[in-house]
């Protein structure tokens, strides 16, 4: 039995947001198997509000199933979770949760996700970007 690994990346963030990462506005990382897209979504008066994050797999037969992922802010884990999906993995990461801001403008956001489909393992490429600064 032959197994195929399409992309494996696992580099820990530095712990402090780096100015050289691109802003999380229309941010895209393309791979040979699909892409990762990151953008902001306003919420109420907050022009950033949420970070929208998505992993798109080109082979539609491989999309359904379990996705394991970890959301990291400035190199620290915010959430580790698994979801069963019948479509691509996509989510929003609210900036304001449980009575506090979990990330601020200038912070680094990264999501590390994996999805096994038969003999193929999909792992997101490095997708670090910084939260843009609010207008005004």
C-alpha positions as CSV (number, residue, x, y, z in Angstrom):
1,X,0.0,0.0,0.0
2,X,1.4,3.4,-1.0
3,X,0.7,6.5,1.0
4,X,1.1,10.0,-0.3
5,X,1.8,13.1,1.8
6,X,1.1,16.2,-0.2
7,X,2.4,18.9,2.1
8,X,3.8,18.9,5.6
9,X,4.9,22.0,7.4
10,X,5.4,22.5,11.1
11,X,7.3,25.6,12.1
12,X,6.6,27.2,15.4
13,X,5.8,30.9,15.4
14,X,8.3,33.2,17.2
15,X,5.9,34.3,19.9
16,X,5.7,37.9,18.8
17,X,4.0,39.2,15.7
18,X,6.5,39.9,12.9
19,X,6.1,43.0,10.8
20,X,7.3,41.2,7.7
21,X,4.2,38.9,7.4
22,X,1.5,40.0,5.0
23,X,-1.8,41.4,6.4
24,X,-4.7,39.0,6.8
25,X,-6.6,40.9,4.1
26,X,-7.2,38.9,0.9
27,X,-4.3,36.7,1.9
28,X,-3.9,33.5,-0.1
29,X,-1.4,30.6,-0.1
30,X,-1.7,28.3,-3.1
31,X,-0.4,24.7,-3.1
32,X,-0.4,21.9,-5.6
33,X,-3.5,20.4,-3.9
34,X,-5.6,23.6,-3.3
35,X,-5.3,26.8,-1.3
36,X,-5.7,28.6,2.0
37,X,-7.5,32.0,2.1
38,X,-7.6,34.5,5.0
39,X,-9.6,37.7,5.2
40,X,-11.3,40.0,7.7
41,X,-15.0,40.3,8.3
42,X,-16.5,43.3,10.1
43,X,-18.6,42.8,13.2
44,X,-20.8,45.6,14.4
45,X,-18.6,48.8,14.7
46,X,-15.4,46.7,14.5
47,X,-13.9,46.9,11.0
48,X,-11.9,43.7,11.6
49,X,-14.3,41.8,13.9
50,X,-13.5,38.3,12.6
51,X,-10.7,36.6,10.7
52,X,-12.2,34.4,8.0
53,X,-10.1,31.3,7.3
54,X,-10.6,28.6,4.7
55,X,-8.8,25.5,3.3
56,X,-9.9,24.5,-0.2
57,X,-9.0,21.1,-1.6
58,X,-9.1,20.8,-5.4
59,X,-10.0,17.1,-5.4
60,X,-13.7,17.3,-4.4
61,X,-13.8,13.5,-3.7
62,X,-11.3,14.1,-0.9
63,X,-13.2,17.0,0.8
64,X,-15.6,15.1,3.2
65,X,-14.3,13.9,6.5
66,X,-12.5,14.9,9.7
67,X,-10.3,18.1,9.8
68,X,-8.0,18.6,12.8
69,X,-6.8,22.1,13.3
70,X,-5.1,24.5,15.7
71,X,-5.5,28.3,15.8
72,X,-2.4,30.2,17.0
73,X,-2.1,33.8,18.0
74,X,1.4,35.1,18.2
75,X,2.7,31.5,18.4
76,X,0.4,30.6,21.3
77,X,-2.4,28.1,20.9
78,X,-5.9,29.7,21.1
79,X,-7.9,26.5,20.1
80,X,-7.2,22.9,19.1
81,X,-10.2,21.1,17.6
82,X,-11.5,18.6,15.1
83,X,-14.6,19.0,12.8
84,X,-16.3,16.6,10.5
85,X,-17.2,18.4,7.3
86,X,-19.0,17.5,4.1
87,X,-17.4,20.6,2.5
88,X,-14.1,22.4,2.8
89,X,-12.9,23.5,6.2
90,X,-13.8,27.2,6.8
91,X,-14.4,29.2,9.9
92,X,-14.4,32.7,11.4
93,X,-12.2,33.5,14.3
94,X,-14.0,36.3,16.3
95,X,-11.7,39.0,17.7
96,X,-13.9,39.5,20.8
97,X,-14.8,36.4,22.7
98,X,-15.9,35.7,26.3
99,X,-15.7,39.4,27.2
100,X,-12.2,40.1,25.9
101,X,-10.2,40.6,22.7
102,X,-8.2,37.4,21.8
103,X,-6.2,39.3,19.2
104,X,-5.4,42.8,18.3
105,X,-4.2,44.7,15.3
106,X,-0.6,43.7,14.5
107,X,-1.0,40.2,16.0
108,X,0.0,37.2,14.0
109,X,-2.7,34.6,13.1
110,X,-1.8,31.1,11.9
111,X,-4.0,28.0,11.5
112,X,-2.4,24.6,11.1
113,X,-4.9,22.1,9.7
114,X,-4.7,18.5,8.5
115,X,-7.2,16.2,6.7
116,X,-6.7,12.6,5.8
117,X,-8.5,11.3,2.7
118,X,-7.8,7.6,2.0
119,X,-4.0,7.4,1.5
120,X,-3.6,11.1,1.1
121,X,-2.8,13.5,4.0
122,X,-3.5,17.2,3.4
123,X,-1.6,19.6,5.7
124,X,-1.8,23.4,5.3
125,X,1.2,25.3,4.2
126,X,2.6,28.0,6.5
127,X,-0.1,30.7,6.5
128,X,1.0,33.3,9.0
129,X,-0.4,36.8,8.5
130,X,-0.9,39.8,10.7
131,X,-4.2,41.4,11.8
132,X,-4.5,44.7,9.9
133,X,-4.9,47.9,11.8
134,X,-8.5,49.2,12.2
135,X,-9.6,52.1,10.0
136,X,-9.9,55.4,11.9
